[in-house]
Amino acid sequence: MKTNLWAATAAALSAAVLLSGCETTDMQMGSASAKTMATGSAAGAASDNASGALERCPESLGTVSLIENQQAGWYTILRNEYRLPPTSNLLRLLIQQSNCFIVVERGAAGMNAMSRERALAQSGEMRQGSNFGRGQMVASDYGMSPEIVFANNNAGGGAASLAGLVGGRYSGVLGALGGSVQTKEASAMLTLIDNRSGVQVAASEGSASKTDFGAMGALFGGTAAGGAGGYTNTAQGKVISAAFMDAYNQMVRSLRQYQAQTVRGQGLGGGGRLGVDGGATPQQTSAPRPKK
């Protein structure tokens, strides 16, 4: 048992040593190892090289803008700890590739750019026919709000646990391997709000996990894995993107069967049907009294 285990461990270490000594290859565009679940491109209703796991719609359901709470704790961790870009960048691509919604710009940078162009038009500096008049912006029917509910950058250590069971001269090697086995997990949530009424139309949760064995380069000075910092951040970003795709796919599947919630009587915002002691809702007061 121990002999076979030692032989397997030695083979894994030998492979890691060989990888650590490999020379740098030429630049490769579209490298598969650099891709996330959000890949390819989108232009209008057309998309190219999109993930086969992404749900799609035959026609769009309306316009949508991304609402990212930059004051939330998860957003601070995303940017400062994981060094990842805003989630809105990821979701814009997924949404447009799916053709379920048409994305409209409401971000600070985009709005500033549009305001700048309109200011230039009003100053008279633009050439004739630029057509930056009023009344051309498209309304946002819905607002989509992303949130990272849970993200774990390292829940691994399986080999380290095995080292405690085996013991002896193998425990040091297996313990080192355990430190390089990393399981990354993430859970994300999306909510869809109707901008005219403020009603929440849909909500969904998605999750993803990935176990990496490639961090064994730490055993050899960190060369095989390209360094722990950038490597782990990139891997965590891939897991987060997969969690958001899972959440988006689940939302799309629910929206295909969408039925608006209703409140019998006065309708939405008419007082509701849950009265309190000593009072009555508008629905109760307007209801016909039973005949004696």
C-alpha positions as CSV (number, residue, x, y, z in Angstrom):
1,M,0.0,0.0,0.0
2,K,2.7,2.5,1.1
3,T,4.9,1.4,-1.9
4,N,2.2,2.1,-4.4
5,L,1.3,5.4,-2.8
6,W,5.0,6.5,-2.8
7,A,5.4,5.5,-6.4
8,A,2.3,7.6,-7.4
9,T,3.5,10.6,-5.4
10,A,7.0,10.4,-6.9
11,A,5.5,10.3,-10.4
12,A,3.4,13.4,-9.7
13,L,6.5,15.2,-8.3
14,S,8.6,14.3,-11.3
15,A,5.9,15.7,-13.7
16,A,5.9,18.9,-11.7
17,V,9.7,19.2,-11.9
18,L,9.6,18.7,-15.7
19,L,6.9,21.4,-16.0
20,S,8.9,23.8,-13.9
21,G,11.8,23.4,-16.3
22,C,9.9,24.0,-19.5
23,E,10.8,27.0,-21.6
24,T,8.4,29.8,-22.3
25,T,6.4,29.2,-25.5
26,D,5.3,31.7,-28.1
27,M,2.3,33.9,-27.5
28,Q,-0.9,32.1,-28.3
29,M,-4.1,34.1,-29.0
30,G,-7.3,32.5,-27.7
31,S,-5.5,30.3,-25.2
32,A,-7.9,27.9,-23.6
33,S,-6.2,28.2,-20.2
34,A,-6.9,31.9,-20.0
35,K,-10.6,31.6,-20.8
36,T,-13.5,31.9,-18.4
37,M,-17.1,30.8,-18.9
38,A,-17.8,34.2,-20.5
39,T,-15.8,33.9,-23.7
40,G,-16.1,35.0,-27.3
41,S,-17.9,38.2,-28.5
42,A,-21.3,39.6,-29.2
43,A,-22.6,42.2,-31.7
44,G,-26.2,43.0,-31.8
45,A,-28.1,39.7,-31.8
46,A,-25.1,37.8,-33.2
47,S,-22.4,36.1,-31.1
48,D,-19.2,34.3,-31.8
49,N,-17.3,31.6,-29.8
50,A,-19.9,31.9,-26.9
51,S,-19.9,29.1,-24.3
52,G,-22.1,26.2,-25.2
53,A,-23.4,26.2,-21.6
54,L,-25.1,29.6,-22.0
55,E,-28.9,29.7,-22.2
56,R,-30.2,31.7,-25.2
57,C,-33.5,33.3,-26.2
58,P,-35.0,33.4,-29.7
59,E,-36.0,37.1,-29.1
60,S,-35.2,39.7,-26.5
61,L,-37.5,40.4,-23.5
62,G,-36.6,44.1,-23.2
63,T,-33.8,46.4,-22.3
64,V,-31.7,46.0,-19.2
65,S,-29.1,47.9,-17.3
66,L,-26.6,46.6,-14.7
67,I,-26.8,47.9,-11.2
68,E,-23.7,47.1,-9.2
69,N,-23.5,48.0,-5.5
70,Q,-20.0,49.3,-5.3
71,Q,-20.4,50.0,-1.5
72,A,-21.1,46.3,-0.7
73,G,-18.6,44.2,1.2
74,W,-18.4,41.6,-1.6
75,Y,-17.5,44.3,-4.1
76,T,-14.6,45.5,-2.0
77,I,-13.3,41.9,-1.7
78,L,-13.7,41.3,-5.4
79,R,-11.6,44.4,-6.3
80,N,-9.1,44.6,-3.5
81,E,-8.4,40.9,-2.6
82,Y,-9.1,39.1,-5.9
83,R,-8.0,42.0,-8.1
84,L,-10.9,41.3,-10.5
85,P,-12.8,43.8,-12.7
86,P,-16.4,44.7,-12.0
87,T,-18.9,41.9,-12.5
88,S,-20.9,44.1,-14.8
89,N,-18.2,43.6,-17.5
90,L,-18.7,39.9,-17.3
91,L,-22.5,40.0,-17.3
92,R,-22.8,42.4,-20.2
93,L,-21.2,39.8,-22.5
94,L,-23.3,37.0,-21.1
95,I,-26.5,38.9,-21.5
96,Q,-25.9,40.1,-25.0
97,Q,-24.7,36.7,-26.2
98,S,-27.9,35.1,-24.8
99,N,-30.1,37.6,-26.8
100,C,-32.5,37.5,-23.8
101,F,-32.1,41.3,-23.1
102,I,-30.7,44.3,-24.9
103,V,-28.0,46.0,-22.7
104,V,-28.2,49.7,-22.2
105,E,-25.4,51.8,-20.8
106,R,-25.9,53.3,-17.3
107,G,-22.4,53.1,-15.9
108,A,-20.6,56.2,-14.7
109,A,-18.0,56.1,-17.4
110,G,-20.4,55.5,-20.2
111,M,-22.9,58.1,-19.0
112,N,-20.0,60.7,-18.7
113,A,-18.9,59.9,-22.3
114,M,-22.5,60.4,-23.6
115,S,-22.8,63.7,-21.6
116,R,-19.5,64.9,-23.0
117,E,-20.6,64.3,-26.6
118,R,-23.9,66.1,-26.0
119,A,-22.1,69.0,-24.4
120,L,-19.8,69.3,-27.5
121,A,-22.9,69.3,-29.7
122,Q,-24.5,72.1,-27.7
123,S,-21.3,74.1,-27.9
124,G,-21.5,74.2,-31.7
125,E,-18.1,72.5,-32.2
126,M,-19.4,69.4,-33.9
127,R,-19.9,69.3,-37.7
128,Q,-23.3,69.5,-39.2
129,G,-25.3,66.3,-39.3
130,S,-23.8,64.8,-36.1
131,N,-27.4,64.4,-34.9
132,F,-26.8,64.5,-31.1
133,G,-30.2,66.1,-30.4
134,R,-32.5,65.3,-27.5
135,G,-34.8,62.3,-27.1
136,Q,-32.5,59.6,-28.5
137,M,-31.6,57.6,-25.4
138,V,-33.3,54.2,-25.0
139,A,-35.1,53.5,-21.7
140,S,-34.0,50.7,-19.4
141,D,-37.0,48.4,-18.9
142,Y,-35.2,46.3,-16.2
143,G,-32.3,46.6,-13.8
144,M,-30.2,43.5,-13.1
145,S,-28.3,43.5,-9.8
146,P,-25.4,41.0,-9.2
147,E,-24.1,39.9,-5.8
148,I,-21.4,37.5,-4.7
149,V,-22.9,35.6,-1.8
150,F,-20.0,33.4,-1.0
151,A,-16.4,33.0,-2.4
152,N,-13.8,30.6,-0.9
153,N,-10.3,30.9,-2.4
154,N,-8.9,27.7,-0.8
155,A,-10.9,24.9,0.7
156,G,-8.4,22.2,-0.1
157,G,-5.8,20.2,1.8
158,G,-7.0,16.7,1.0
159,A,-3.5,15.4,0.6
160,A,-2.5,17.0,3.9
161,S,-5.3,15.1,5.6
162,L,-4.0,11.9,4.0
163,A,-0.5,12.7,5.3
164,G,-1.8,12.5,8.8
165,L,-3.2,9.1,8.2
166,V,-0.2,7.7,6.4
167,G,2.5,9.2,8.6
168,G,6.2,8.3,8.5
169,R,8.5,9.5,5.8
170,Y,5.7,10.1,3.3
171,S,3.8,12.7,5.5
172,G,6.1,15.6,4.5
173,V,5.7,15.1,0.8
174,L,1.9,14.5,1.1
175,G,1.6,17.5,3.4
176,A,3.3,19.7,0.8
177,L,1.0,18.4,-1.9
178,G,-2.0,19.1,0.4
179,G,-0.9,22.7,0.6
180,S,-0.9,23.0,-3.2
181,V,-4.3,21.4,-3.7
182,Q,-6.8,24.2,-3.8
183,T,-10.6,24.0,-4.1
184,K,-12.2,27.3,-5.1
185,E,-15.9,27.8,-4.6
186,A,-18.3,30.7,-5.3
187,S,-22.0,31.4,-5.0
188,A,-23.6,34.3,-6.9
189,M,-27.1,35.9,-6.9
190,L,-28.9,37.9,-9.6
191,T,-32.1,40.0,-9.1
192,L,-34.2,41.5,-11.9
193,I,-36.2,44.6,-11.2
194,D,-38.9,46.3,-13.3
195,N,-37.7,49.9,-13.5
196,R,-41.2,51.4,-14.0
197,S,-42.9,49.7,-11.1
198,G,-40.0,48.8,-8.8
199,V,-41.3,45.2,-8.7
200,Q,-38.8,42.3,-8.5
201,V,-39.5,40.2,-11.6
202,A,-37.0,37.4,-11.0
203,A,-34.2,36.2,-8.7
204,S,-31.8,33.4,-9.0
205,E,-28.7,31.8,-7.3
206,G,-25.8,30.0,-9.0
207,S,-22.7,28.3,-7.8
208,A,-19.5,26.8,-9.1
209,S,-16.4,25.0,-7.7
210,K,-13.0,23.9,-9.1
211,T,-10.2,21.9,-7.6
212,D,-6.7,22.9,-8.8
213,F,-3.7,20.6,-8.5
214,G,-1.4,22.9,-10.6
215,A,-0.1,24.9,-7.7
216,M,2.5,22.3,-7.0
217,G,5.0,24.8,-8.4
218,A,5.2,26.2,-4.9
219,L,7.2,23.1,-4.0
220,F,9.9,24.1,-6.6
221,G,10.1,27.9,-6.0
222,G,6.7,28.7,-7.6
223,T,7.9,28.4,-11.2
224,A,5.7,25.6,-12.4
225,A,2.4,27.4,-11.6
226,G,3.6,30.9,-12.6
227,G,3.4,32.2,-9.0
228,A,0.7,31.8,-6.5
229,G,-0.7,35.3,-6.5
230,G,-1.8,35.8,-10.1
231,Y,-2.6,32.1,-10.6
232,T,-5.0,31.9,-7.7
233,N,-6.7,35.2,-8.5
234,T,-7.2,34.1,-12.1
235,A,-8.6,30.7,-11.0
236,Q,-10.9,32.4,-8.5
237,G,-12.2,34.7,-11.3
238,K,-13.0,31.7,-13.4
239,V,-15.1,30.2,-10.6
240,I,-16.9,33.4,-10.0
241,S,-17.7,33.8,-13.7
242,A,-19.1,30.2,-13.8
243,A,-21.3,31.0,-10.7
244,F,-22.8,34.0,-12.4
245,M,-23.4,32.0,-15.6
246,D,-25.2,29.4,-13.5
247,A,-27.3,32.1,-11.9
248,Y,-28.1,33.7,-15.2
249,N,-29.0,30.4,-16.9
250,Q,-31.4,29.6,-14.1
251,M,-33.0,33.0,-14.3
252,V,-33.5,32.6,-18.1
253,R,-35.1,29.2,-17.6
254,S,-37.6,30.7,-15.1
255,L,-38.3,33.7,-17.4
256,R,-39.3,31.4,-20.2
257,Q,-42.2,30.3,-18.0
258,Y,-42.8,33.8,-16.5
259,Q,-46.2,34.6,-15.1
260,A,-46.7,38.0,-13.4
261,Q,-47.7,37.8,-9.7
262,T,-51.1,39.3,-9.0
263,V,-52.9,40.5,-5.9
264,R,-56.6,39.9,-6.0
265,G,-58.8,42.9,-5.4
266,Q,-57.1,46.3,-5.6
267,G,-54.0,44.9,-7.4
268,L,-50.4,45.7,-6.7
269,G,-49.8,48.4,-4.1
270,G,-53.5,48.7,-3.3
271,G,-53.0,47.8,0.4
272,G,-52.5,44.1,0.2
273,R,-54.6,41.4,1.8
274,L,-52.9,41.1,5.2
275,G,-54.7,43.2,7.6
276,V,-53.5,44.1,11.1
277,D,-55.3,44.1,14.4
278,G,-57.4,47.3,14.8
279,G,-57.1,48.3,11.2
280,A,-58.2,47.3,7.7
281,T,-56.5,47.3,4.4
282,P,-58.1,49.1,1.4
283,Q,-59.0,45.8,-0.1
284,Q,-60.9,44.8,3.1
285,T,-62.8,48.1,3.3
286,S,-63.8,48.0,-0.4
287,A,-64.9,44.4,-0.3
288,P,-68.7,44.0,-0.4
289,R,-70.3,43.1,2.9
290,P,-72.0,39.8,3.2
291,K,-75.8,39.9,3.1
292,K,-77.7,39.2,6.3
